[in-house]
Amino acid sequence: MATRTTPGEGDYNLSDPINSFIDTVRRVVLQPVGFFASLPRSGNFLNPLVFALICIEISAILGGLLGLVGVGADRGLGSFIASIIAAPIGGAIGLFIVAGVLYLLVRLIVGAGNSGFEATFRVASYAAVVNLVSWIPIIGWLLGLYGIYLAVVGIREMHETTTGKAALVVLIPAGVILLLVLVGLLAAGAVFLSRL
């Protein structure tokens, strides 16, 4: 698919970082189908990566500030500073891991005729927009579930596949993570009960 250069379409634009960030957030959240359909399937990794890292860093800062004032996880200043420094590093590593897992599933479920790893990386990066609200206590993770929908739409549009196949690609890792969390909770519960 050809790269589009129309203003308001395509990747986050580093030459106009603030306006482009606001516009990209708006398009990803409010018009995900059109947004992902207009993205180039290949190009560089930098623009989507920077967009995702900004979202992750905003979440780390706002969540850390809540922790400093005693809302949510009670953290000290050192912990706050460490989280601000670690967030972009962990975020970048996490994005490549998530994109790699999703791309492996794209290859298995969608097949060899997919749009490639770069397209999958763009989906993972732009779905990270949910980090902008994930720091909000209690409802943040509920609003964060919108990221699953964004990832399904993104995989479907970027790899030109069906909604069912895209949902499988996204929900298999989500299901595995949920299963691991449940096993961990059951193990912790068993340890707790055994000590009573």
Contact map, one row per residue, 1 for C-alpha under 8 A:
1110000000000000000000000000000000000001100000000000000000000000000000000000000000000000000000000000000000000000000000000000000000000000000000000000000000000000000000000000000000000000000000000000
1111000000000000000000000000000000000001000000000000000000000000000000000000000000000000000000000000000000000000000000000000000000000000000000000000000000000000000000000000000000000000000000000000
1111100001000000000000000000000000000011100000000000000000000000000000000000000000000000000000000000000000000000000000000000000000000000000000000000000000000000000000000000000000000000000000000000
0111110011000000000000000000000000000111000000000000000000000000000000000000000000000000000000000000000000000000000000000000000000000000000000000000000000000000000000000000000000000000000000000000
0011111011000000000000000000000000000000000000000000000000000000000000000000000000000000000000000000000000000000000000000000000000000000000000000000000000000000000000000000000000000000000000000000
0001111111000000000000000000000000000000000000000000000000000000000000000000000000000000000000000000000000000000000000000000000000000000000000000000000000000000000000000000000000000000000000000000
0000111110000000000000000000000000000000000000000000000000000000000000000000000000000000000000000000000000000000000000000000000000000000000000000000000000000000000000000000000000000000000000000000
0000011111000000000100110000000000000000000000000000000000000000000000000000000000000000000000000000000000000000000000000000000000000000000000000000000000000000000000000000000000000000000000000000
0001111111100000000000000000000000100110000000000000000000000000000000000000000000000000000000000000000000000000000000000000000000000000000000000000000000000000000000000000000000000000000000000000
0011110111110000000000000000000000100111000000000000000000000000000000000000000000000000000000000000000000000000000000000000000000000000000000000000000000000000000000000000000000000000000000000000
0000000011111000000000010000000000000011000000110000000000000000000000000000000000000000000000000000000000000000000000000000000000000000000000000000000000000000000000000000000000000000000000000000
0000000001111100100110010000000000000000000000110010000000000000000000000000000000000000000000000000000000000000000000000000000000000000000000000000000000000000000000000000000000000000000000000000
0000000000111111100110000000000000000000000000100000000000000000000000000000000000000000000000000000000000000000000000000000000000000000000000000000000000000000000000000000000000000000000000000000
0000000000011111100100000000000000000000000000100000000000000000000000000000000000000000000000000000000000000000000000000000000000000000000000000000000000000000000000000000000000000000000000000000
0000000000001111100000000000000000000000000000000000000000000000000000000000000000000000000000000000000000000000000000000000000000000000000000000000000000000000000000000000000000000000000000000000
0000000000001111111100000000000000000000000000000000000000000000000000000000000000000000000000000000000000000000000000000000000000000000000000000000000000000000000000000000000000000000000000000000
0000000000011111111110000000000000000000000000000000000000000000000000000000000000000000000000000000000000000000000000000000000000000000000000000000000000000000000000000000000000000000000000000000
0000000000000001111111000000000000000000000000000000000000000000000000000000000000000000000000000000000000000000000000000000000000000000000000000000000000000000000000000000000000000000000000000000
0000000000000001111111100000000000000000000000000000000000000000000000000000000000000000000000000000000000000000000000000000000000000000000000000000000000000000000000000000000000000000000000000000
0000000100011101111111110000000000000000000000000000000000000000000000000000000000000000000000000000000000000000000000000000000000000000000000000000000000000000000000000000000000000000000000000000
0000000000011000111111111000000000000000000000000010000000000000000000000000000000000000000000000000000000000000000000000000000000000000000000000000000000000000000000000000000000000000000000000000
0000000000000000011111111100000000000000000000000000000000000000000000000000000000000000000000000000000000000000000000000000000000000000000000000000000000000000000000000000000000000000000000000000
0000000100000000001111111110000000000000000000000000000000000000000000000000000000000000000000000000000000000000000000000000000000000000000000000000000000000000000000000000000000000000000000000000
0000000100110000000111111111000000000000000000000000000000000000000000000000000000000000000000000000000000000000000000000000000000000000000000000000000000000000000000000000000000000000000000000000
0000000000000000000011111111100000000000000000000000000000000000000000000000000000000000000000000000000000000000000000000000000010000000000000000000000000000000000000000000000000000000000000000000
0000000000000000000001111111111000000000000000000000000000000000000000000000000000000000000000000000000000000000000000000000000000000000000000000000000000000000000000000000000000000000000000000000
0000000000000000000000111111111101100000000000000000000000000000000000000000000000000000000000000000000000000000000000000000000000000000000000000000000000000000000000000000000000000000000000000000
0000000000000000000000011111111100110000000000000000000000000000000000000000000000000000000000000000000000000000000000000000011010000000000000000000010000000000000000000000000000000000000000000000
0000000000000000000000001111111100000000000000000000000000000000000000000000000000000000000000000000000000000000000000000000000010000000000000000000000000000000000000000000000000000000000000000000
0000000000000000000000000111111100000000000000000000000000000000000000000000000000000000000000000000000000000000000000000000000000000000000000000000000000000000000000000000000000000000000000000000
0000000000000000000000000111111111100000000000000000000000000000000000000000000000000000000000000000000000000000000000000000000000000000000000000000000000000000000000000000000000000000000000000000
0000000000000000000000000011111111110000000000000000000000000000000000000000000000000000000000000000000000000000000000000000000000000000000000000000010011000000000000000000000000000000000000000000
0000000000000000000000000000001111111000000000000000000000000000000000000000000000000000000000000000000000000000000000000000000000000000000000000000000011001000000000000000000000000000000000000000
0000000000000000000000000010001111111100000000000000000000000000000000000000000000000000000000000000000000000000000000000000000000000000000000000000000000000000000000000000000000000000000000000000
0000000011000000000000000011001111111110000000000000000000000000000000000000000000000000000000000000000000000000000000000000000000000000000000000000000000000000000000000000000000000000000000000000
0000000000000000000000000001000111111110000000000000000000000000000000000000000000000000000000000000000000000000000000000010000000000000000000000000000011001100000000000000000000000000000000000000
0000000000000000000000000000000011111110000000000000000000000000000000000000000000000000000000000000000000000000000000000000000000000000000000000000000000001100000000000000000000000000000000000000
0001000011000000000000000000000001111111000000000000000000000000000000000000000000000000000000000000000000000000000000000000000000000000000000000000000000000000000000000000000000000000000000000000
0011000011100000000000000000000000111111100000000000000000000000000000000000000000000000000000000000000000000000000000000000000000000000000000000000000000000100000000000000000000000000000000000000
1111000001100000000000000000000000000111111000000000000000000000000000000000000000000000000000000000000000000000000000100000000000000000000000000000000000000000000000000000000000000000000000000000
1010000000000000000000000000000000000011111000000000000000000000000000000000000000000000000000000000000000000000001101100000000000000000000000000000000000000100000000000000000000000000000000000000
0000000000000000000000000000000000000001111100000000000000000000000000000000000000000000000000000000000000000000000101100000000000000000000000000000000000000000000000000000000000000000000000000000
0000000000000000000000000000000000000001111110000000000000000000000000000000000000000000000000000000000000000000000001000000000000000000000000000000000000000000000000000000000000000000000000000000
0000000000000000000000000000000000000000011111100000000000000000000000000000000000000000000000000000000000000000000001000000000000000000000000000000000000000000000000000000000000000000000000000000
0000000000000000000000000000000000000000001111111000000000000000000000000000000000000000000000000000000000000000000001001100000000000000000000000000000000000000000000000000000000000000000000000000
0000000000000000000000000000000000000000000111111100000000000000000000000000000000000000000000000000000000000000000000000000000000000000000000000000000000000000000000000000000000000000000000000000
0000000000111100000000000000000000000000000111111110000000000000000000000000000000000000000000000000000000000000000000000000000000000000000000000000000000000000000000000000000000000000000000000000
0000000000110000000000000000000000000000000011111111000000000000000000000000000000000000000000000000000000000000000000001100110000000000000000000000000000000000000000000000000000000000000000000000
0000000000000000000000000000000000000000000011111111100000000000000000000000000000000000000100000000000000000000000000000100100000000000000000000000000000000000000000000000000000000000000000000000
0000000000000000000000000000000000000000000001111111110000000000000000000000000000000000000000000000000000000000000000000000000000000000000000000000000000000000000000000000000000000000000000000000
0000000000010000000010000000000000000000000000111111111000000000000000000000000000000000000000000000000000000000000000000000110000000000000000000000000000000000000000000000000000000000000000000000
0000000000000000000000000000000000000000000000011111111100000000000000000000000000000000001000000000000000000000000000000000110110000000000000000000000000000000000000000000000000000000000000000000
0000000000000000000000000000000000000000000000001111111110000000000000000000000000000001001100000000000000000000000000000000000000000000000000000000000000000000000000000000000000000000000000000000
0000000000000000000000000000000000000000000000000111111111000000000000000000000000000000000000000000000000000000000000000000000000000000000000000000000000000000000000000000000000000000000000000000
0000000000000000000000000000000000000000000000000011111111100000000000000000000000000000000000000000000000000000000000000000000111110000000000000000000000000000000000000000000000000000000000000000
0000000000000000000000000000000000000000000000000001111111110000000000000000000000000011001000000000000000000000000000000000000100110000000000000000000000000000000000000000000000000000000000000000
0000000000000000000000000000000000000000000000000000111111111000000000000000000000010011000000000000000000000000000000000000000000000000000000000000000000000000000000000000000000000000000000000000
0000000000000000000000000000000000000000000000000000011111111100000000000000000000000000000000000000000000000000000000000000000000110000000000000000000000000000000000000000000000000000000000000000
0000000000000000000000000000000000000000000000000000001111111110000000000000000000000000000000000000000000000000000000000000000000111110000000000000000000000000000000000000000000000000000000000000
0000000000000000000000000000000000000000000000000000000111111111000000000000000000110010000000000000000000000000000000000000000000000010000000000000000000000000000000000000000000000000000000000000
0000000000000000000000000000000000000000000000000000000011111111100000000000000100110000000000000000000000000000000000000000000000000000000000000000000000000000000000000000000000000000000000000000
0000000000000000000000000000000000000000000000000000000001111111110000000000000000000000000000000000000000000000000000000000000000000010000000000000000000000000000000000000000000000000000000000000
0000000000000000000000000000000000000000000000000000000000111111111000000000000000000000000000000000000000000000000000000000000000000011000000000000000000000000000000000000000000000000000000000000
0000000000000000000000000000000000000000000000000000000000011111111100000010000100100000000000000000000000000000000000000000000000000000000000000000000000000000000000000000000000000000000000000000
0000000000000000000000000000000000000000000000000000000000001111111110000000000100000000000000000000000000000000000000000000000000000000000000000000000000000000000000000000000000000000000000000000
0000000000000000000000000000000000000000000000000000000000000111111111111000000000000000000000000000000000000000000000000000000000000000000000000000000000000000000000000000000000000000000000000000
0000000000000000000000000000000000000000000000000000000000000011111111111111000100000000000000000000000000000000000000000000000000000000000000000000000000000000000000000000000000000000000000000000
0000000000000000000000000000000000000000000000000000000000000001111111100111100100000000000000000000000000000000000000000000000000000000000000000000000000000000000000000000000000000000000000000000
0000000000000000000000000000000000000000000000000000000000000000111111100100000000000000000000000000000000000000000000000000000000000000000000000000000000000000000000000000000000000000000000000000
0000000000000000000000000000000000000000000000000000000000000000011111111110000000000000000000000000000000000000000000000000000000000000000000000000000000000000000000000000000000000000000000000000
0000000000000000000000000000000000000000000000000000000000000000011111111100000000000000000000000000000000000000000000000000000000000000100000000000000000000000000000000000000000000000000000000000
0000000000000000000000000000000000000000000000000000000000000000011001111100000000000000000000000000000000000000000000000000000000000000100000000000000000000000000000000000000000000000000000000000
0000000000000000000000000000000000000000000000000000000000000000011001111110000000000000000000000000000000000000000000000000000000000000000000000000000000000000000000000000000000000000000000000000
0000000000000000000000000000000000000000000000000000000000000000001111111111000000000000000000000000000000000000000000000000000000000000000000000000000000000000000000000000000000000000000000000000
0000000000000000000000000000000000000000000000000000000000000001001101001111101100000000000000000000000000000000000000000000000000000000000000000000000000000000000000000000000000000000000000000000
0000000000000000000000000000000000000000000000000000000000000000001100000111111100000000000000000000000000000000000000000000000000000000000000000000000000000000000000000000000000000000000000000000
0000000000000000000000000000000000000000000000000000000000000000000100000011111110000000000000000000000000000000000000000000000000000000000000000000000000000000000000000000000000000000000000000000
0000000000000000000000000000000000000000000000000000000000000000000000000001111111000000000000000000000000000000000000000000000000000000000000000000000000000000000000000000000000000000000000000000
0000000000000000000000000000000000000000000000000000000000000000000000000011111111100000000000000000000000000000000000000000000000000000000000000000000000000000000000000000000000000000000000000000
0000000000000000000000000000000000000000000000000000000000001001101100000011111111110000000000000000000000000000000000000000000000000000000000000000000000000000000000000000000000000000000000000000
0000000000000000000000000000000000000000000000000000000000000000000000000000111111111000000000000000000000000000000000000000000000000000000000000000000000000000000000000000000000000000000000000000
0000000000000000000000000000000000000000000000000000000000000000000000000000011111111100000000000000000000000000000000000000000000000000000000000000000000000000000000000000000000000000000000000000
0000000000000000000000000000000000000000000000000000000000011001000000000000001111111110000000000000000000000000000000000000000000000000000000000000000000000000000000000000000000000000000000000000
0000000000000000000000000000000000000000000000000000000010011000000000000000000111111111000000000000000000000000000000000000000000000000000000000000000000000000000000000000000000000000000000000000
0000000000000000000000000000000000000000000000000000000000000000000000000000000011111111100000000000000000000000000000000000000000000000000000000000000000000000000000000000000000000000000000000000
0000000000000000000000000000000000000000000000000000000000000000000000000000000001111111110000000000000000000000000000000000000000000000000000000000000000000000000000000000000000000000000000000000
0000000000000000000000000000000000000000000000000000000110010000000000000000000000111111111000000000000000000000000000000000000000000000000000000000000000000000000000000000000000000000000000000000
0000000000000000000000000000000000000000000000000000100110000000000000000000000000011111111100000000000000000000000000000000000000000000000000000000000000000000000000000000000000000000000000000000
0000000000000000000000000000000000000000000000000000000000000000000000000000000000001111111110000000000000000000000000000000000000000000000000000000000000000000000000000000000000000000000000000000
0000000000000000000000000000000000000000000000000000000000000000000000000000000000000111111111000000000000000000000000000000000000000000000000000000000000000000000000000000000000000000000000000000
0000000000000000000000000000000000000000000000000001100100000000000000000000000000000011111111100000000000000000000000000000000000000000000000000000000000000000000000000000000000000000000000000000
0000000000000000000000000000000000000000000000001000100000000000000000000000000000000001111111110000000000000000000000000000000000000000000000000000000000000000000000000000000000000000000000000000
0000000000000000000000000000000000000000000000000000000000000000000000000000000000000000111111111000000000000000000000000000000000000000000000000000000000000000000000000000000000000000000000000000
0000000000000000000000000000000000000000000000000000000000000000000000000000000000000000011111111100000000000000000000000000000000000000000000000000000000000000000000000000000000000000000000000000
0000000000000000000000000000000000000000000000000000000000000000000000000000000000000000001111111110000000000000000000001001100000000000000000000000000000000000000000000000000000000000000000000000
0000000000000000000000000000000000000000000000000000000000000000000000000000000000000000000111111111000000000000000000001000000000000000000000000000000000000000000000000000000000000000000000000000
0000000000000000000000000000000000000000000000000000000000000000000000000000000000000000000011111111100000000000000000000000000000000000000000000000000000000000000000000000000000000000000000000000
0000000000000000000000000000000000000000000000000000000000000000000000000000000000000000000001111111110000000000000000000001000000000000000000000000000000000000000000000000000000000000000000000000
0000000000000000000000000000000000000000000000000000000000000000000000000000000000000000000000111111111000000000000010011011000000000000000000000000000000000000000000000000000000000000000000000000
0000000000000000000000000000000000000000000000000000000000000000000000000000000000000000000000011111111100000000000010001000000000000000000000000000000000000000000000000000000000000000000000000000
0000000000000000000000000000000000000000000000000000000000000000000000000000000000000000000000001111111110000000000000000000000000000000000000000000000000000000000000000000100000000000000000000000
0000000000000000000000000000000000000000000000000000000000000000000000000000000000000000000000000111111111000000000000010000000000000000000000000000000000000000000000001100100000000000000000000000
0000000000000000000000000000000000000000000000000000000000000000000000000000000000000000000000000011111111100000000110010000000000000000000000000000000000000000000000000000000000000000000000000000
0000000000000000000000000000000000000000000000000000000000000000000000000000000000000000000000000001111111110000000000000000000000000000000000000000000000000000000000000000000000000000000000000000
0000000000000000000000000000000000000000000000000000000000000000000000000000000000000000000000000000111111111100000000000000000000000000000000000000000000000000000000001000000000000000000000000000
0000000000000000000000000000000000000000000000000000000000000000000000000000000000000000000000000000011111111110010000000000000000000000000000000000000000000000000001001000000000000000000000000000
0000000000000000000000000000000000000000000000000000000000000000000000000000000000000000000000000000001111111111010000000000000000000000000000000000000000000000000000000000000000000000000000000000
0000000000000000000000000000000000000000000000000000000000000000000000000000000000000000000000000000000111111110000000000000000000000000000000000000000000000000000000000000000000000000000000000000
0000000000000000000000000000000000000000000000000000000000000000000000000000000000000000000000000000000011111110000000000000000000000000000000000000000000000000000010011000000000000000000000000000
0000000000000000000000000000000000000000000000000000000000000000000000000000000000000000000000000000000011111111110000000000000000000000000000000000000000000010100011000000000000000000000000000000
0000000000000000000000000000000000000000000000000000000000000000000000000000000000000000000000000000000001111111110000000000000000000000000000000000000000000000000000000000000000000000000000000000
0000000000000000000000000000000000000000000000000000000000000000000000000000000000000000000000000000000000100111110000000000000000000000000000000000000000000000000000000000000000000000000000000000
0000000000000000000000000000000000000000000000000000000000000000000000000000000000000000000000000000000000000111111000000000000000000000000000000000000000000000000000000000000000000000000000000000
0000000000000000000000000000000000000000000000000000000000000000000000000000000000000000000000000000000001100111111100000000000000000000000000000000000000000011000000000000000000000000000000000000
0000000000000000000000000000000000000000100000000000000000000000000000000000000000000000000000000000000000000000111111110000000000000000000000000000000000000110000000000000000000000000000000000000
0000000000000000000000000000000000000000110000000000000000000000000000000000000000000000000000000000001000000000011111110000000000000000000000000000000000000010000000000000000000000000000000000000
0000000000000000000000000000000000000000000000000000000000000000000000000000000000000000000000000011001000000000001111111000000000000000000000000000000000000000000000000000000000000000000000000000
0000000000000000000000000000000000000000111110000000000000000000000000000000000000000000000000000000000000000000001111111100000000000000000000000000000000000000000000000000000000000000000000000000
0000000000000000000000000000000000000001110000000000000000000000000000000000000000000000000000000000000000000000001111111110000000000000000000000000000000000110000000000000000000000000000000000000
0000000000000000000000000000000000000000000000000000000000000000000000000000000000000000000000000010011000000000001111111111000000000000000000000000000000100100000000000000000000000000000000000000
0000000000000000000000000000000000000000000010010000000000000000000000000000000000000000000000110011000000000000000011111111100000000000000000000000000000000000000000000000000000000000000000000000
0000000000000000000000000000000000000000000010011000000000000000000000000000000000000000000000000000000000000000000001111111110000000000000000000000000000000000000000000000000000000000000000000000
0000000000000000000000000000000000010000000000000000000000000000000000000000000000000000000000000010000000000000000000111111111000000000000000000000011001100100000000000000000000000000000000000000
0000000000000000000000000000000000000000000000000000000000000000000000000000000000000000000000100110000000000000000000011111111100000000000000000000001000000000000000000000000000000000000000000000
0000000000000000000000000000000000000000000000011011000000000000000000000000000000000000000000100000000000000000000000001111111110000000000000000000000000000000000000000000000000000000000000000000
0000000000000000000000000001000000000000000000010011000000000000000000000000000000000000000000000000000000000000000000000111111110000000000000000000000000000000000000000000000000000000000000000000
0000000000000000000000000001000000000000000000000000000000000000000000000000000000000000000000000000000000000000000000000011111111000000000000000011011000000000000000000000000000000000000000000000
0000000000000000000000000000000000000000000000000001001100000000000000000000000000000000000000000000000000000000000000000001111111100000000000000010000000000000000000000000000000000000000000000000
0000000000000000000000001001100000000000000000000001001000000000000000000000000000000000000000000000000000000000000000000000111111110000000000000010000000000000000000000000000000000000000000000000
0000000000000000000000000000000000000000000000000000001000000000000000000000000000000000000000000000000000000000000000000000001111111100000000111110000000000000000000000000000000000000000000000000
0000000000000000000000000000000000000000000000000000001101100000000000000000000000000000000000000000000000000000000000000000000111111110000000010000000000000000000000000000000000000000000000000000
0000000000000000000000000000000000000000000000000000001101100000000000000000000000000000000000000000000000000000000000000000000011111110000000000000000000000000000000000000000000000000000000000000
0000000000000000000000000000000000000000000000000000000000100000000000000000000000000000000000000000000000000000000000000000000001111111000110110000000000000000000000000000000000000000000000000000
0000000000000000000000000000000000000000000000000000000000100000000000000000000000000000000000000000000000000000000000000000000001111111101110110000000000000000000000000000000000000000000000000000
0000000000000000000000000000000000000000000000000000000000110110000000000000000000000000000000000000000000000000000000000000000000111111100110000000000000000000000000000000000000000000000000000000
0000000000000000000000000000000000000000000000000000000000000010000000000000000000000000000000000000000000000000000000000000000000001111111110000000000000000000000000000000000000000000000000000000
0000000000000000000000000000000000000000000000000000000000000000000000110000000000000000000000000000000000000000000000000000000000000111111110000000000000000000000000000000000000000000000000000000
0000000000000000000000000000000000000000000000000000000000000000000000000000000000000000000000000000000000000000000000000000000000000001111111000000000000000000000000000000000000000000000000000000
0000000000000000000000000000000000000000000000000000000000000000000000000000000000000000000000000000000000000000000000000000000000000101111111100000000000000000000000000000000000000000000000000000
0000000000000000000000000000000000000000000000000000000000000000000000000000000000000000000000000000000000000000000000000000000000001111111111110000000000000000000000000000000000000000000000000000
0000000000000000000000000000000000000000000000000000000000000000000000000000000000000000000000000000000000000000000000000000000000001111111111111000000000000000000000000000000000000000000000000000
0000000000000000000000000000000000000000000000000000000000000000000000000000000000000000000000000000000000000000000000000000000000000000011111111100000000000000000000000000000000000000000000000000
0000000000000000000000000000000000000000000000000000000000000000000000000000000000000000000000000000000000000000000000000000000001001100001111111100000000000000000000000000000000000000000000000000
0000000000000000000000000000000000000000000000000000000000000000000000000000000000000000000000000000000000000000000000000000000001101100000111111111000000000000000000000000000000000000000000000000
0000000000000000000000000000000000000000000000000000000000000000000000000000000000000000000000000000000000000000000000000000000001000000000011111111100000000000000000000000000000000000000000000000
0000000000000000000000000000000000000000000000000000000000000000000000000000000000000000000000000000000000000000000000000000000001000000000001111111110000000000000000000000000000000000000000000000
0000000000000000000000000000000000000000000000000000000000000000000000000000000000000000000000000000000000000000000000000000001111000000000000011111111000000000000000000000000000000000000000000000
0000000000000000000000000000000000000000000000000000000000000000000000000000000000000000000000000000000000000000000000000000001000000000000000011111111100000000000000000110000000000000000000000000
0000000000000000000000000000000000000000000000000000000000000000000000000000000000000000000000000000000000000000000000000000000000000000000000001111111110000000000000000000000000000000000000000000
0000000000000000000000000001000100000000000000000000000000000000000000000000000000000000000000000000000000000000000000000010001000000000000000000111111111000000000000000000000000000000000000000000
0000000000000000000000000000000000000000000000000000000000000000000000000000000000000000000000000000000000000000000000000011001000000000000000000011111111100000000000000100000000000000000000000000
0000000000000000000000000000000000000000000000000000000000000000000000000000000000000000000000000000000000000000000000000000000000000000000000000001111111110000001001101100000000000000000000000000
0000000000000000000000000000000110010000000000000000000000000000000000000000000000000000000000000000000000000000000000000000000000000000000000000000111111111000001001000000000000000000000000000000
0000000000000000000000000000000110010000000000000000000000000000000000000000000000000000000000000000000000000000000000000010000000000000000000000000011111111100000000000000000000000000000000000000
0000000000000000000000000000000000000000000000000000000000000000000000000000000000000000000000000000000000000000000000010010000000000000000000000000001111111111100001001000000000000000000000000000
0000000000000000000000000000000000000000000000000000000000000000000000000000000000000000000000000000000000000000000000000000000000000000000000000000000111111111111011000000000000000000000000000000
0000000000000000000000000000000010011000000000000000000000000000000000000000000000000000000000000000000000000000000000000000000000000000000000000000000011111111100000000000000000000000000000000000
0000000000000000000000000000000000011010100000000000000000000000000000000000000000000000000000000000000000000000001000110010000000000000000000000000000001111111000000000000000000000000000000000000
0000000000000000000000000000000000000000000000000000000000000000000000000000000000000000000000000000000000000100011100100000000000000000000000000000000000111111100000000000000000000000000000000000
0000000000000000000000000000000000000000000000000000000000000000000000000000000000000000000000000000000000000000010000000000000000000000000000000000000000111111110000000000000000000000000000000000
0000000000000000000000000000000000000000000000000000000000000000000000000000000000000000000000000000000000000100000000000000000000000000000000000000000000111011111011000000000000000000000000000000
0000000000000000000000000000000000000000000000000000000000000000000000000000000000000000000000000000000000000000000000000000000000000000000000000000000000010001111111000000000000000000000000000000
0000000000000000000000000000000000000000000000000000000000000000000000000000000000000000000000000000000000000000000000000000000000000000000000000000000110010000111111100000000000000000000000000000
0000000000000000000000000000000000000000000000000000000000000000000000000000000000000000000000000000000000000000000000000000000000000000000000000000000000000000011111110000000000000000000000000000
0000000000000000000000000000000000000000000000000000000000000000000000000000000000000000000000000000000000001100000000000000000000000000000000000000000000010000111111111000000000000000000000000000
0000000000000000000000000000000000000000000000000000000000000000000000000000000000000000000000000000000001000100000000000000000000000000000000000000000110110000111111111100000000000000000000000000
0000000000000000000000000000000000000000000000000000000000000000000000000000000000000000000000000000000000000000000000000000000000000000000000000000000100000000001111111110000000000000000000000000
0000000000000000000000000000000000000000000000000000000000000000000000000000000000000000000000000000000000001000000000000000000000000000000000000000000000000000000111111111000000000000000000000000
0000000000000000000000000000000000000000000000000000000000000000000000000000000000000000000000000000010011001000000000000000000000000000000000000000000100100000000011111111100000000000000000000000
0000000000000000000000000000000000000000000000000000000000000000000000000000000000000000000000000000010000000000000000000000000000000000000000000001001100000000000001111111110000000000000000000000
0000000000000000000000000000000000000000000000000000000000000000000000000000000000000000000000000000000000000000000000000000000000000000000000000001000000000000000000111111111000000000000000000000
0000000000000000000000000000000000000000000000000000000000000000000000000000000000000000000000000000000000000000000000000000000000000000000000000000000000000000000000011111111100000000000000000000
0000000000000000000000000000000000000000000000000000000000000000000000000000000000000000000000000000110000000000000000000000000000000000000000000000000000000000000000001111111110000000000000000000
0000000000000000000000000000000000000000000000000000000000000000000000000000000000000000000000000000000000000000000000000000000000000000000000000000000000000000000000000111111111000000000000000000
0000000000000000000000000000000000000000000000000000000000000000000000000000000000000000000000000000000000000000000000000000000000000000000000000000000000000000000000000011111111100000000000000000
0000000000000000000000000000000000000000000000000000000000000000000000000000000000000000000000000000000000000000000000000000000000000000000000000000000000000000000000000001111111110000000000000000
0000000000000000000000000000000000000000000000000000000000000000000000000000000000000000000000000000000000000000000000000000000000000000000000000000000000000000000000000000111111111000000000000000
0000000000000000000000000000000000000000000000000000000000000000000000000000000000000000000000000000000000000000000000000000000000000000000000000000000000000000000000000000011111111100000000000000
0000000000000000000000000000000000000000000000000000000000000000000000000000000000000000000000000000000000000000000000000000000000000000000000000000000000000000000000000000001111111110000000000000
0000000000000000000000000000000000000000000000000000000000000000000000000000000000000000000000000000000000000000000000000000000000000000000000000000000000000000000000000000000111111111000000000000
0000000000000000000000000000000000000000000000000000000000000000000000000000000000000000000000000000000000000000000000000000000000000000000000000000000000000000000000000000000011111111100000000000
0000000000000000000000000000000000000000000000000000000000000000000000000000000000000000000000000000000000000000000000000000000000000000000000000000000000000000000000000000000001111111110000000000
0000000000000000000000000000000000000000000000000000000000000000000000000000000000000000000000000000000000000000000000000000000000000000000000000000000000000000000000000000000000111111111000000000
0000000000000000000000000000000000000000000000000000000000000000000000000000000000000000000000000000000000000000000000000000000000000000000000000000000000000000000000000000000000011111111100000000
0000000000000000000000000000000000000000000000000000000000000000000000000000000000000000000000000000000000000000000000000000000000000000000000000000000000000000000000000000000000001111111110000000
0000000000000000000000000000000000000000000000000000000000000000000000000000000000000000000000000000000000000000000000000000000000000000000000000000000000000000000000000000000000000111111111000000
0000000000000000000000000000000000000000000000000000000000000000000000000000000000000000000000000000000000000000000000000000000000000000000000000000000000000000000000000000000000000011111111100000
0000000000000000000000000000000000000000000000000000000000000000000000000000000000000000000000000000000000000000000000000000000000000000000000000000000000000000000000000000000000000001111111110000
0000000000000000000000000000000000000000000000000000000000000000000000000000000000000000000000000000000000000000000000000000000000000000000000000000000000000000000000000000000000000000111111111000
0000000000000000000000000000000000000000000000000000000000000000000000000000000000000000000000000000000000000000000000000000000000000000000000000000000000000000000000000000000000000000011111111100
0000000000000000000000000000000000000000000000000000000000000000000000000000000000000000000000000000000000000000000000000000000000000000000000000000000000000000000000000000000000000000001111111110
0000000000000000000000000000000000000000000000000000000000000000000000000000000000000000000000000000000000000000000000000000000000000000000000000000000000000000000000000000000000000000000111111111
0000000000000000000000000000000000000000000000000000000000000000000000000000000000000000000000000000000000000000000000000000000000000000000000000000000000000000000000000000000000000000000011111111
0000000000000000000000000000000000000000000000000000000000000000000000000000000000000000000000000000000000000000000000000000000000000000000000000000000000000000000000000000000000000000000001111111
0000000000000000000000000000000000000000000000000000000000000000000000000000000000000000000000000000000000000000000000000000000000000000000000000000000000000000000000000000000000000000000000111111
0000000000000000000000000000000000000000000000000000000000000000000000000000000000000000000000000000000000000000000000000000000000000000000000000000000000000000000000000000000000000000000000011111
